[in-house]
Amino acid sequence: MKKRIVIFEPSGLRISVSQESSFLEAVRSVGLHLPSDCGGGGTCGKCSIVLRPAPEPTSIDEKYLSSNHLAQGFRLACQHRVKFDTRAVIPEPRRKAKILIDGLSRLESWEPDSGYEGQFGIAIDLGTTTIVAYLLALDSGIQVSQLASLNPQVIFGEDVISRITHAVREEHGSSDLKNKVVEEIDSLIESLVDVSKIILERISRISIVGNTAMHHLLLGADVKSLGVSPYEPTIRESIVTSSSELGLNSKHNIEIYLPPNIAGFVGGDTVGFILSQRLDLTEQIIVGIDIGTNGEIVLSNRGDLSCCSAAAGPAFEGATIRYGMRGQDGAIEHVAIEDLEKPPEITVIGDVTPRGICGSAIVDTVSEMRRMGIIDKSGRLQKISSRISEDGDFGLSYLLVEVPSKSLKISFNQKDVRQVQLAKAAINSGVSLLLQEADIRVKEIDSVMLAGAFGSYIRPESALGIGLLPPVDKELIGQVGNAAGEGAKALLLSSQARKIASDLVSKIKYIELASHDDFQSIFLKSTSFP
Ligand code: FES
């Protein structure tokens, strides 16, 4: 097979690939990052790069790229094979993402294990998008420093399913994914030790929480069963292993602990969430929600725990939304509409020119559009303002902001609203079913705890406005930040926390939504707006 050269700009990296490879594969092979929410399926439109020479645009290019961009040589990297030696410009370097580090916890309720005087440990929250690492003194539980980075596995796909697919389909897929994340953890350890001015040999424990897929990919475990119904984990129980077994660099042996997984889509990060908020001990009725591509929902009925995973899809992360993007510089993060004819008030991360709209603003926008009557209860846009116009296949579209310097009009269209309806219905129906199974009415709920980045940045009133959350008083909604990370700290410090984590798995009632008799009808009801 004939080989072709691709030179990437501005990095100058070069690679020789077969003519059968796509540009997206070439990007991944050199270790660069290009958003590819659909994993190369041609359905997200996020993988655009500039190609020189530029091949003829395909109909998929034309669907997602403006004629202006097409003329400049922009093409979707997943849609073109490397037929010629090509210069490929990745136009937007990876921007600094807003990463949620802090969380509220009850760390004081865990007694650090004895025998670790003068030693340190690292608690790691291994997320699909970000990795957060905290360095703690093991004898006192005092946090010394913390660092965060993006999960480098993102080059194999933004979401869990793309990565599972890569691990299962590619010959070295599983080791590609494992090596990437192990390298990143090594670099985080090195940086933590460096900034804290301690010697590596004083690190003796590491705890790692993550969703079940991140857990399995880190361990190099088989993930096939996570990709097919009934989505069973290969490893359910907690694991104690060592840095050398995991493939970390350290010359001395560090104990590595990973808590158990509850189900295929409810992993050790949810165990961490439960422990950090002591949902196992509470005398109240609490609904805990960590909203991501999969929303993990936990109900504590005065300490009796049940949980489920709701397939919200990536809309709240900006994927599948025409101008959606992650929460990074240039993302609109909040929207308020006061006058139908005037531009809405917006705030933008980094105080720069807006480039798109991230999850918190997506929820604001839909909530505000509903409040102002731009969308009706069923989610249909109404042409009641000159800011609303037809936008081809996307249907009616509401203009959020115009950026003349970039010939960009950021808008929110009918298809975007439908995506949000599906996402919020998934979460809402998960909560409804857990309540139904426990025979609890909404008015009995004492508190709704939102964890994770999305849950921490959304406005509770907007989440209520679109019916994402059960209709409780706004005052009952609490935002607890990176609760999984706080759980990782408890699991780092305390054997008692580890014991409770192991016991939880047999105590917690897991409800598989898709196979529940009432799920379809509850889901359909949940798609409409309050
Ligand atoms: S990765 Fe190319 S369109 Fe989604």
Residues whose N, C-alpha, C, O or C-beta is under 5 A from the ligand:
A	BS01	FES	P35 S36 D37 C38 G39 G40 G41 G42 T43 C44 G45 K46 C47 L76 C78
